[in-house]
Amino acid sequence: MGEKGFLLIKVETSYEHEVMKKLEKYEEVKSANIVYGPYDIVAKVETSNIGNFAKTLRKKIGEIYNILPLVCIN
C-alpha cells in the first residue's frame, strides 16, 4: 500500500502557473489545481511508501523556487 496526501501550497504572487508547470513534471503529483483563498495550489501526491513521500516533499517539491511553506494533509 502506498502513501498519499494533499498539499496545500502557498506561492509568491504571480508565480502560480510557473509552479504548476514544475509540479506537473513529477510523476508523484497525480493532480494539481490553482485555487483561491489562503492557499494558491492544491496538489495530490502519491508514492509507494512513506520514505518516498517524504523524499518527494523535501527534495522535489520543497525545492521549487517561489513556494512558501506548505501543509500536507494525509
C-alpha positions as CSV (number, residue, x, y, z in Angstrom):
1,M,0.0,0.0,0.0
2,G,1.3,3.4,-0.9
3,E,1.2,6.8,0.7
4,K,-0.9,9.7,-0.5
5,G,-1.8,13.1,0.7
6,F,-2.9,16.6,-0.4
7,L,-0.5,19.5,-0.3
8,L,-1.8,23.0,0.4
9,I,0.7,25.3,-1.2
10,K,1.3,29.0,-0.9
11,V,3.2,30.6,-3.8
12,E,4.7,34.0,-4.2
13,T,2.4,36.4,-6.0
14,S,2.2,35.8,-9.8
15,Y,4.1,32.5,-9.8
16,E,1.2,30.1,-9.6
17,H,1.3,29.0,-13.2
18,E,5.1,28.6,-13.2
19,V,4.9,26.4,-10.0
20,M,2.1,24.4,-11.5
21,K,4.2,23.6,-14.6
22,K,7.0,22.3,-12.3
23,L,4.7,20.2,-10.2
24,E,3.2,18.6,-13.3
25,K,6.7,17.2,-14.2
26,Y,6.8,14.9,-11.2
27,E,5.2,11.5,-11.6
28,E,4.3,11.5,-7.9
29,V,2.0,14.5,-8.4
30,K,-1.3,13.0,-9.6
31,S,-3.1,16.3,-9.8
32,A,-2.6,19.9,-9.1
33,N,-5.1,22.8,-9.2
34,I,-4.9,26.5,-8.7
35,V,-7.4,27.6,-6.0
36,Y,-8.4,30.9,-4.4
37,G,-8.2,31.5,-0.7
38,P,-5.5,31.2,1.9
39,Y,-3.6,28.7,-0.4
40,D,-2.8,29.0,-4.1
41,I,-2.4,25.4,-5.2
42,V,-3.8,22.0,-4.0
43,A,-1.8,19.0,-5.2
44,K,-2.5,15.3,-4.7
45,V,0.8,13.3,-4.2
46,E,1.0,9.5,-4.2
47,T,4.2,7.4,-3.6
48,S,4.9,3.7,-2.9
49,N,5.9,4.3,0.7
50,I,6.4,6.9,3.4
51,G,10.1,7.3,2.7
52,N,9.5,8.2,-0.9
53,F,6.7,10.5,0.2
54,A,9.0,12.4,2.5
55,K,11.7,12.5,-0.2
56,T,9.3,13.9,-2.7
57,L,8.3,16.7,-0.4
58,R,11.8,17.6,0.6
59,K,13.9,17.0,-2.5
60,K,11.5,17.8,-5.3
61,I,8.5,19.9,-4.3
62,G,10.2,21.7,-1.3
63,E,13.0,23.0,-3.6
64,I,10.8,24.6,-6.2
65,Y,11.6,28.3,-6.2
66,N,8.7,30.6,-5.2
67,I,6.9,28.1,-3.0
68,L,6.3,29.3,0.5
69,P,5.8,26.9,3.4
70,L,3.3,24.2,2.6
71,V,0.8,22.0,4.5
72,C,0.3,18.3,3.9
73,I,-2.9,16.5,4.8
74,N,-2.9,12.7,4.8
